[in-house]
Amino acid sequence: MYANGGLIQLLAKKIYQWSRTGSDQRCTLSLFAAMGNSCSNNLGIPPAKGPNAVGCSDFMMDHTVEGTFFRLYYPCVVSDNAEKPDWIPCKGYFYGLADFMKINRGLSEKIFNYLFGSFKIPAALNGSYKQNGKYPVVIFSHGLGAFRTLYSAICTELASQGFIVASVEHRDESASATYFYHQKPQEPEKDEASPPKPNPEAPENLVEEWMYYRSLKPGESEFPLRNKQVKQRADECIKALDTLIQINSGKNMENVLQTEFDWTTLENSMDLCRIAVMGHSFGGATVVEALCKDVNFKGTVHQSFPDFTFLTGNWIGKILKLKGEIDPQVGIDLCNRASLAFLQRHLGLDKDFNQWDHLIEGKDHNLIPGTNVTEIS
């Protein structure tokens, strides 16, 4: 089982080795990739299993780098013709993954686009919110080199089970890529048509600016950088929660991205007595820091599965070592069920998630004996 950063770095190494092979070998490996993507009918992020349909929308408050940016997953009204969002939102994120892996952008963009460009997140983009009482809230923090969409299998499952989930995109230079805006300088009027904006949701007076992963400099100690980043990450999780609290109170919050989702429908929708923060890898460290800073958070969970494992066929998955011995669907089910049982135990939910309490205790034939961490009451 790989942490997210380790998994992506391993992918980078394999792609780099591939790029340096002879043309015959590249053709062979390309054939394997095609076989891996064409021979399996089950590639894709698995649909959520809970009783609710899932919607998602992006929210950016304050266009500057100091603002907050997250993707919200929530129970939504069923719609047969709902648009599903791309798993990788745009080309800038492909470039970010390339920089994180320290490989050529042009090469990696083609590979990533081929392998992952067609995948969709199983959620209704800007779907109508489903009014059904108050839902518990989860703030999710991604790992090093990731961004807000790479854990959709986890976030959609939680939303389908009756949670409102904000997947934060961190701006501490630990995400492989993210973006914000700055004011567009005033220019003299021109007769020619202006070029299209990179992001059609951006206001006319703003210019998009990208921020990429910050690698360690030669001889630089890692701890000071990571310590600074984890503190900023915790603050960003708290900002996201504060934003949701204000939305829940009915305050009109301006979304810089101007999405079609009606954020006013979330008024009085959240159970603010039941708030959890979750994270994977470096996001797990963010969770601990956030718990120290904000008493609103309860319950912490460290997840182990980004979406990559579902999006590669058997051939390419084995070549890149993105698949382990356990079936990825079994693995994500174990993680999600343990998380739900943990959340019920610590948030006092009136659900049936306690049927999976044995997973919290480390009791399942798919779990490795002796690897369970005992909770401290």
C-alpha positions as a printed NumPy array, in Angstrom:
array([[  0.   ,   0.   ,   0.   ],
       [  1.524,   3.307,  -1.082],
       [  1.064,   6.729,   0.402],
       [ -0.11 ,   9.158,  -2.277],
       [  3.238,  10.915,  -2.704],
       [  5.099,   7.603,  -2.943],
       [  2.608,   6.23 ,  -5.432],
       [  2.902,   9.246,  -7.717],
       [  6.697,   9.286,  -7.458],
       [  6.761,   5.606,  -8.43 ],
       [  4.55 ,   6.4  , -11.401],
       [  6.982,   9.15 , -12.345],
       [  9.944,   6.793, -12.238],
       [  8.199,   4.299, -14.5  ],
       [  7.155,   6.976, -17.   ],
       [ 10.681,   8.406, -17.041],
       [ 12.161,   4.955, -17.667],
       [  9.626,   4.449, -20.43 ],
       [ 10.582,   7.754, -22.055],
       [ 14.223,   6.658, -22.253],
       [ 13.569,   3.252, -23.842],
       [ 14.009,   2.517, -27.524],
       [ 11.166,   3.099, -29.958],
       [ 10.387,  -0.612, -30.233],
       [ 10.048,  -0.898, -26.476],
       [  7.876,   2.215, -26.358],
       [  5.598,   0.748, -29.002],
       [  5.34 ,  -2.47 , -27.013],
       [  4.566,  -0.634, -23.802],
       [  2.04 ,   1.553, -25.605],
       [  0.383,  -1.637, -26.841],
       [  0.274,  -2.942, -23.259],
       [ -1.277,   0.345, -22.144],
       [ -3.906,   0.109, -24.848],
       [ -4.646,  -3.483, -23.862],
       [ -4.876,  -2.45 , -20.234],
       [ -7.342,   0.291, -21.046],
       [ -9.395,  -1.63 , -23.591],
       [ -9.581,  -5.118, -22.098],
       [-11.165,  -4.061, -18.835],
       [-14.753,  -2.872, -18.799],
       [-14.543,  -1.798, -15.175],
       [-12.096,   1.089, -15.383],
       [-13.325,   4.224, -13.729],
       [-14.05 ,   5.634, -10.316],
       [-16.615,   3.342,  -8.68 ],
       [-20.097,   4.784,  -8.153],
       [-21.051,   5.518,  -4.559],
       [-23.065,   2.864,  -2.727],
       [-25.12 ,   4.937,  -0.301],
       [-28.836,   5.751,  -0.591],
       [-28.29 ,   9.311,  -1.881],
       [-27.363,  10.573,  -5.333],
       [-24.229,  12.755,  -5.171],
       [-23.661,  16.257,  -6.489],
       [-20.5  ,  18.344,  -6.484],
       [-19.497,  21.946,  -7.085],
       [-16.399,  24.107,  -6.632],
       [-16.281,  27.073,  -4.288],
       [-13.598,  29.769,  -4.146],
       [-13.981,  32.577,  -1.638],
       [-11.575,  35.483,  -2.145],
       [ -9.811,  35.266,  -5.504],
       [ -6.339,  35.777,  -4.001],
       [ -3.901,  33.128,  -2.813],
       [ -5.059,  33.783,   0.762],
       [ -8.619,  32.731,  -0.073],
       [-10.218,  29.312,   0.369],
       [-10.824,  26.792,  -2.416],
       [-12.626,  23.479,  -2.164],
       [-14.833,  21.027,  -4.007],
       [-18.064,  20.299,  -2.166],
       [-19.717,  16.874,  -2.389],
       [-23.281,  16.596,  -1.107],
       [-26.5  ,  14.55 ,  -1.365],
       [-28.398,  15.764,  -4.418],
       [-31.668,  15.367,  -6.272],
       [-31.589,  12.52 ,  -8.785],
       [-31.201,  13.675, -12.391],
       [-30.924,  11.327, -15.363],
       [-29.147,  13.816, -17.624],
       [-26.739,  15.312, -15.098],
       [-23.29 ,  16.369, -16.348],
       [-20.378,  14.585, -14.681],
       [-17.147,  16.532, -14.106],
       [-13.757,  15.523, -15.489],
       [-11.567,  13.753, -12.94 ],
       [ -8.626,  15.97 , -13.943],
       [-10.229,  19.424, -14.257],
       [ -7.883,  20.926, -16.867],
       [ -4.432,  20.801, -18.464],
       [ -2.802,  22.844, -15.682],
       [ -3.158,  19.874, -13.344],
       [ -1.423,  17.561, -15.819],
       [  1.453,  20.041, -15.86 ],
       [  1.471,  20.08 , -12.069],
       [  1.722,  16.312, -11.863],
       [  4.592,  16.436, -14.366],
       [  6.461,  19.03 , -12.295],
       [  5.882,  17.025,  -9.133],
       [  7.322,  13.987, -10.86 ],
       [ 10.18 ,  16.008, -12.372],
       [  9.463,  14.887, -15.915],
       [  8.882,  16.707, -19.187],
       [  5.504,  18.472, -19.332],
       [  4.897,  17.739, -22.999],
       [  5.579,  14.029, -22.626],
       [  3.629,  13.578, -19.409],
       [  0.649,  15.634, -20.577],
       [  0.173,  13.269, -23.499],
       [  0.552,  10.193, -21.294],
       [ -1.74 ,  11.468, -18.556],
       [ -4.327,  12.649, -21.039],
       [ -4.282,   9.239, -22.715],
       [ -4.496,   7.287, -19.466],
       [ -6.806,   9.493, -17.425],
       [ -8.219,  12.28 , -19.595],
       [-11.54 ,  10.582, -20.335],
       [-12.449,   9.641, -16.765],
       [-15.368,  11.309, -15.027],
       [-16.264,  11.67 , -11.363],
       [-19.512,   9.8  , -10.559],
       [-21.362,  12.879,  -9.328],
       [-23.743,  15.448, -10.8  ],
       [-21.866,  18.677, -11.503],
       [-23.792,  21.485,  -9.786],
       [-26.665,  19.072,  -9.084],
       [-29.569,  20.395,  -7.006],
       [-29.082,  19.934,  -3.271],
       [-31.358,  17.324,  -1.652],
       [-33.242,  18.774,   1.296],
       [-33.507,  16.061,   3.95 ],
       [-32.722,  17.388,   7.402],
       [-29.213,  18.273,   8.52 ],
       [-26.135,  16.413,   7.349],
       [-22.824,  15.978,   9.25 ],
       [-19.858,  17.835,   7.764],
       [-16.457,  16.448,   6.741],
       [-13.423,  18.527,   5.741],
       [-10.973,  16.468,   3.636],
       [ -7.241,  17.251,   3.239],
       [ -5.306,  15.755,   0.309],
       [ -1.758,  14.341,   0.37 ],
       [  1.469,  15.721,  -1.1  ],
       [  1.321,  16.161,  -4.862],
       [ -2.456,  15.732,  -5.01 ],
       [ -5.321,  18.209,  -5.391],
       [ -9.026,  18.48 ,  -4.637],
       [-10.379,  15.91 ,  -7.145],
       [ -8.031,  12.944,  -6.602],
       [ -9.992,  11.41 ,  -3.712],
       [-13.425,  11.415,  -5.305],
       [-14.063,   7.719,  -4.587],
       [-13.91 ,   8.498,  -0.869],
       [-15.716,  11.835,  -0.991],
       [-18.594,  10.637,  -3.187],
       [-19.14 ,   7.62 ,  -0.951],
       [-19.357,   9.789,   2.141],
       [-21.793,  12.156,   0.417],
       [-23.942,   9.217,  -0.701],
       [-24.139,   8.122,   2.927],
       [-25.445,  11.496,   4.053],
       [-22.422,  13.745,   4.613],
       [-21.493,  17.145,   3.226],
       [-17.807,  16.905,   2.277],
       [-15.466,  19.785,   1.459],
       [-12.296,  18.569,  -0.28 ],
       [ -9.816,  21.405,   0.224],
       [ -7.235,  22.293,  -2.431],
       [ -4.208,  23.502,  -0.498],
       [ -2.183,  26.552,  -1.536],
       [  0.924,  25.919,   0.529],
       [  2.809,  24.581,  -2.523],
       [  2.181,  20.985,  -1.446],
       [ -0.475,  20.387,  -4.118],
       [  0.937,  19.382,  -7.489],
       [ -1.087,  22.276,  -8.902],
       [ -3.693,  24.818,  -7.916],
       [ -4.687,  28.269,  -9.057],
       [ -6.006,  31.609,  -7.881],
       [ -6.611,  34.994,  -9.499],
       [ -5.238,  38.502,  -9.492],
       [ -6.745,  41.687, -10.815],
       [ -6.39 ,  42.212, -14.538],
       [ -4.386,  45.363, -15.31 ],
       [ -6.378,  48.007, -17.103],
       [ -5.62 ,  48.174, -20.817],
       [ -6.681,  50.651, -23.482],
       [ -9.761,  49.523, -25.358],
       [ -9.117,  47.576, -28.538],
       [-11.346,  46.831, -31.469],
       [-10.148,  43.258, -31.819],
       [-11.947,  40.475, -29.983],
       [-10.24 ,  39.557, -26.734],
       [ -8.818,  36.013, -26.407],
       [-10.911,  33.463, -24.479],
       [-10.308,  33.155, -20.738],
       [ -8.496,  29.992, -19.544],
       [-11.353,  29.33 , -17.104],
       [-14.819,  30.207, -18.403],
       [-16.096,  30.499, -14.823],
       [-13.634,  33.283, -13.963],
       [-14.914,  36.87 , -13.796],
       [-13.896,  39.213, -16.601],
       [-11.71 ,  41.417, -14.389],
       [ -9.505,  38.58 , -13.05 ],
       [ -6.494,  36.749, -14.466],
       [ -5.782,  33.133, -13.605],
       [ -2.435,  32.348, -11.95 ],
       [ -1.115,  28.845, -11.306],
       [  0.826,  27.632,  -8.29 ],
       [  2.806,  24.39 ,  -8.545],
       [  4.446,  21.965,  -6.113],
       [  7.513,  23.311,  -4.373],
       [ 10.362,  20.776,  -4.34 ],
       [ 13.085,  20.775,  -1.739],
       [ 16.149,  22.758,  -2.749],
       [ 19.558,  21.029,  -2.765],
       [ 20.738,  20.676,   0.826],
       [ 17.481,  22.035,   2.246],
       [ 16.129,  20.419,   5.415],
       [ 12.632,  19.052,   4.923],
       [ 11.186,  19.64 ,   8.384],
       [ 11.02 ,  23.477,   8.358],
       [  9.201,  23.476,   5.01 ],
       [  6.748,  20.727,   5.937],
       [  6.142,  22.256,   9.371],
       [  5.27 ,  25.594,   7.781],
       [  3.076,  23.896,   5.187],
       [  1.131,  21.774,   7.649],
       [  0.274,  24.84 ,   9.736],
       [ -1.   ,  26.661,   6.648],
       [ -2.926,  23.57 ,   5.583],
       [ -4.656,  23.382,   8.966],
       [ -5.605,  27.051,   8.656],
       [ -7.033,  26.36 ,   5.193],
       [ -9.169,  23.523,   6.587],
       [-10.447,  25.864,   9.295],
       [-11.189,  28.547,   6.667],
       [-13.172,  26.016,   4.651],
       [-15.182,  25.066,   7.726],
       [-15.783,  28.727,   8.609],
       [-17.018,  29.303,   5.056],
       [-19.466,  26.404,   5.339],
       [-20.681,  27.677,   8.716],
       [-21.44 ,  31.057,   7.165],
       [-23.178,  29.447,   4.172],
       [-25.22 ,  27.352,   6.602],
       [-26.259,  30.493,   8.487],
       [-27.745,  31.937,   5.305],
       [-25.09 ,  34.56 ,   4.715],
       [-24.644,  35.45 ,   1.057],
       [-21.121,  34.248,   0.2  ],
       [-19.655,  35.283,  -3.145],
       [-18.245,  32.388,  -5.126],
       [-15.468,  33.713,  -7.358],
       [-16.008,  30.841,  -9.801],
       [-19.654,  31.742, -10.416],
       [-20.778,  28.119, -10.742],
       [-24.382,  27.251, -11.518],
       [-24.964,  25.643,  -8.116],
       [-27.373,  27.549,  -5.85 ],
       [-25.376,  27.87 ,  -2.627],
       [-28.328,  29.455,  -0.797],
       [-30.03 ,  26.04 ,  -0.778],
       [-27.447,  24.929,   1.804],
       [-28.881,  27.274,   4.441],
       [-29.561,  25.343,   7.662],
       [-28.486,  22.089,   5.95 ],
       [-25.509,  21.161,   8.134],
       [-25.329,  19.47 ,  11.514],
       [-22.642,  21.679,  13.041],
       [-22.537,  19.537,  16.173],
       [-21.097,  16.736,  14.033],
       [-18.01 ,  17.943,  12.176],
       [-15.027,  15.768,  11.243],
       [-11.709,  16.379,   9.519],
       [-10.114,  13.634,   7.421],
       [ -6.915,  13.343,   5.452],
       [ -4.556,  11.099,   3.558],
       [ -0.775,  10.97 ,   3.997],
       [  0.371,  14.583,   4.542],
       [ -3.327,  15.322,   4.903],
       [ -3.242,  13.077,   7.975],
       [ -0.636,  15.35 ,   9.543],
       [ -2.857,  18.292,   8.59 ],
       [ -5.706,  16.643,  10.484],
       [ -3.687,  16.465,  13.699],
       [ -2.674,  20.122,  13.396],
       [ -6.259,  21.178,  12.653],
       [ -7.517,  19.315,  15.71 ],
       [ -5.055,  21.261,  17.855],
       [ -6.262,  24.577,  16.429],
       [-10.05 ,  24.21 ,  16.202],
       [-12.314,  22.616,  18.797],
       [-15.128,  22.213,  16.236],
       [-13.38 ,  19.208,  14.705],
       [-13.911,  15.667,  16.115],
       [-12.962,  12.362,  14.693],
       [ -9.959,  11.85 ,  12.455],
       [ -9.386,   9.292,   9.774],
       [ -6.288,   8.504,   7.656],
       [ -7.278,   7.152,   4.263],
       [ -5.011,   5.154,   1.991],
       [ -6.557,   5.186,  -1.472],
       [ -6.412,   7.986,  -4.025],
       [ -8.392,   7.354,  -7.211],
       [ -5.439,   6.183,  -9.353],
       [ -5.965,   2.522,  -8.454],
       [ -9.37 ,   2.455, -10.214],
       [ -8.236,   4.105, -13.417],
       [ -5.634,   1.693, -14.765],
       [ -6.283,  -1.665, -16.398],
       [ -4.512,  -4.833, -15.334],
       [ -1.627,  -4.471, -17.804],
       [ -0.75 ,  -0.843, -17.181],
       [ -1.567,  -1.208, -13.502],
       [  0.936,  -4.013, -13.12 ],
       [  3.588,  -2.259, -15.217],
       [  3.337,   0.932, -13.146],
       [  2.723,  -0.998,  -9.919],
       [ -0.454,   0.956,  -9.227],
       [ -2.311,  -2.201,  -8.239],
       [ -1.583,  -4.412,  -5.261],
       [ -2.673,  -7.957,  -4.563],
       [ -6.058,  -6.936,  -3.134],
       [ -8.857,  -5.949,  -5.487],
       [ -9.083,  -2.129,  -5.426],
       [-12.858,  -2.23 ,  -4.928],
       [-12.418,  -4.454,  -1.876],
       [ -9.738,  -2.091,  -0.604],
       [-11.84 ,   1.059,  -0.964],
       [-14.838,  -0.669,   0.606],
       [-12.732,  -1.583,   3.634],
       [-11.492,   1.998,   3.962],
       [-14.884,   3.613,   3.469],
       [-16.699,   1.251,   5.831],
       [-14.073,   1.641,   8.542],
       [-14.304,   5.415,   8.114],
       [-18.091,   5.39 ,   8.393],
       [-17.97 ,   3.195,  11.497],
       [-15.365,   5.505,  13.01 ],
       [-17.448,   8.592,  12.236],
       [-20.573,   7.056,  13.767],
       [-18.682,   6.131,  16.913],
       [-17.176,   9.589,  17.422],
       [-19.923,  11.824,  16.038],
       [-22.791,   9.921,  17.656],
       [-24.599,   9.338,  14.357],
       [-27.955,   7.55 ,  14.261],
       [-26.924,   5.213,  11.432],
       [-26.142,   1.532,  10.963],
       [-22.434,   2.086,  10.274],
       [-21.576,   0.239,  13.524],
       [-22.044,  -2.973,  11.537],
       [-18.449,  -2.373,  10.452],
       [-17.012,  -1.783,  13.933],
       [-14.915,  -4.924,  13.532],
       [-12.858,  -3.099,  10.91 ],
       [-11.918,  -0.444,  13.454],
       [-10.68 ,  -3.27 ,  15.671],
       [ -8.626,  -4.672,  12.787],
       [-10.721,  -7.835,  12.441],
       [-11.116,  -8.889,   8.828],
       [ -9.397, -11.526,   6.731],
       [ -8.278,  -8.825,   4.273],
       [ -6.491,  -6.816,   6.968],
       [ -2.878,  -7.427,   7.947],
       [ -2.69 ,  -8.668,  11.568],
       [ -0.834,  -6.372,  13.943],
       [ -1.173,  -3.208,  11.81 ],
       [ -4.179,  -1.749,  13.632],
       [ -3.589,   1.367,  15.732],
       [ -5.376,   1.271,  19.09 ],
       [ -7.562,   4.276,  19.778],
       [ -6.834,   6.247,  22.922],
       [-10.038,   7.228,  24.695]])
